[in-house]
Amino acid sequence: MSLRNDSRKQATALTYDTKNPDAAPRVVAKGYGLVAEMIVQRAKDAGLYVHESPEMVSLLMQVDLDSRIPPALYQAVAELLAWLYRLENGVEVGPPPEVDPAIPVRKGRSRAA
């Protein structure tokens, strides 16, 4: 989950199917303004970690809703998921990984099955 803090908030939510580790994470929610705030609040209410990264949310907003992330985002998302895994398991971690905002993202690729 990401939140962009500017005049028009943006948020996205990802899901990852642990039963199918070969499948890429999927964008299950995205929105601007009030919708973004609702996405973030629902995540917090569910006890989920909310990662704030303008670069990541900007890239994920380019992915179609209910689509798997494209291969161009695999490394950035994998690094974030690995960081979250260590954080949740009590391993001392530094700051979250940085995201290259110049990653080319193709829309509409890797549709969810």
C-alpha positions as CSV (number, residue, x, y, z in Angstrom):
1,M,0.0,0.0,0.0
2,S,1.3,3.4,-0.8
3,L,0.1,6.9,-0.1
4,R,1.1,10.1,-1.9
5,N,1.0,13.2,0.2
6,D,0.2,16.1,-2.0
7,S,-2.9,18.2,-2.8
8,R,-4.5,15.2,-4.4
9,K,-3.8,12.0,-2.5
10,Q,-3.2,8.7,-4.4
11,A,-3.2,5.2,-2.9
12,T,-2.9,1.7,-4.2
13,A,-3.3,-1.7,-2.6
14,L,-1.6,-4.9,-3.6
15,T,-2.4,-8.5,-2.8
16,Y,0.0,-11.4,-3.1
17,D,-1.2,-15.0,-3.4
18,T,1.0,-17.1,-1.1
19,K,-0.6,-20.3,-2.4
20,N,0.8,-19.4,-5.9
21,P,4.2,-17.9,-5.3
22,D,4.9,-17.8,-9.1
23,A,2.1,-15.3,-9.6
24,A,3.0,-11.6,-9.4
25,P,1.3,-9.3,-6.9
26,R,-2.0,-7.8,-8.1
27,V,-3.3,-4.3,-7.8
28,V,-6.7,-4.7,-6.0
29,A,-7.5,-1.1,-5.2
30,K,-6.4,2.3,-6.4
31,G,-7.8,5.8,-6.2
32,Y,-7.4,9.5,-5.7
33,G,-8.6,11.9,-3.0
34,L,-11.4,10.5,-0.8
35,V,-11.1,7.1,-2.4
36,A,-7.3,7.1,-1.6
37,E,-8.0,8.0,2.0
38,M,-10.6,5.2,2.3
39,I,-8.1,2.7,0.9
40,V,-5.5,3.7,3.5
41,Q,-8.0,3.7,6.3
42,R,-9.3,0.2,5.5
43,A,-5.7,-1.1,5.4
44,K,-5.0,0.5,8.8
45,D,-8.2,-0.9,10.2
46,A,-7.2,-4.3,9.0
47,G,-3.8,-4.0,10.7
48,L,-1.9,-3.8,7.4
49,Y,1.3,-1.9,6.9
50,V,0.8,1.3,4.9
51,H,4.0,2.2,3.0
52,E,4.3,5.8,1.9
53,S,6.2,6.3,-1.3
54,P,5.2,8.8,-3.9
55,E,7.4,7.0,-6.4
56,M,5.9,3.6,-5.8
57,V,2.3,4.8,-5.9
58,S,3.0,6.8,-9.0
59,L,4.2,3.6,-10.8
60,L,1.4,1.4,-9.4
61,M,-1.3,3.9,-10.5
62,Q,-0.3,3.0,-14.0
63,V,-1.2,-0.6,-13.6
64,D,-4.8,-1.6,-14.5
65,L,-7.1,-2.5,-11.5
66,D,-7.1,-6.2,-10.9
67,S,-4.0,-6.7,-13.0
68,R,-0.8,-8.3,-11.9
69,I,2.2,-5.9,-11.7
70,P,4.3,-5.9,-14.8
71,P,7.8,-7.4,-14.9
72,A,9.3,-4.0,-14.8
73,L,8.1,-3.6,-11.2
74,Y,9.0,-7.1,-10.0
75,Q,12.3,-6.0,-8.4
76,A,11.0,-2.8,-6.7
77,V,7.9,-4.7,-5.3
78,A,10.0,-7.7,-4.3
79,E,12.4,-5.5,-2.4
80,L,9.6,-3.8,-0.6
81,L,7.9,-7.2,0.3
82,A,11.2,-8.6,1.6
83,W,11.7,-5.5,3.7
84,L,8.1,-5.9,5.1
85,Y,8.7,-9.6,5.8
86,R,11.8,-8.8,7.8
87,L,10.0,-6.0,9.6
88,E,7.1,-8.2,10.5
89,N,9.4,-10.9,11.8
90,G,11.2,-8.6,14.2
91,V,14.4,-8.3,12.2
92,E,16.1,-5.0,12.6
93,V,15.6,-3.1,9.3
94,G,16.8,0.2,8.0
95,P,14.6,2.5,5.9
96,P,12.4,1.0,3.2
97,P,14.0,0.5,-0.2
98,E,14.0,3.4,-2.6
99,V,12.1,3.2,-5.8
100,D,13.3,4.4,-9.2
101,P,10.5,6.6,-10.5
102,A,11.8,6.2,-14.1
103,I,10.8,2.5,-14.3
104,P,8.8,2.1,-17.5
105,V,5.4,0.6,-16.8
106,R,3.2,-0.8,-19.5
107,K,-0.5,-0.6,-18.7
108,G,-2.9,-3.5,-19.2
109,R,-0.2,-6.2,-19.1
110,S,-0.3,-9.4,-17.0
111,R,-4.1,-9.6,-16.4
112,A,-5.1,-11.6,-13.4
113,A,-6.3,-15.1,-14.1
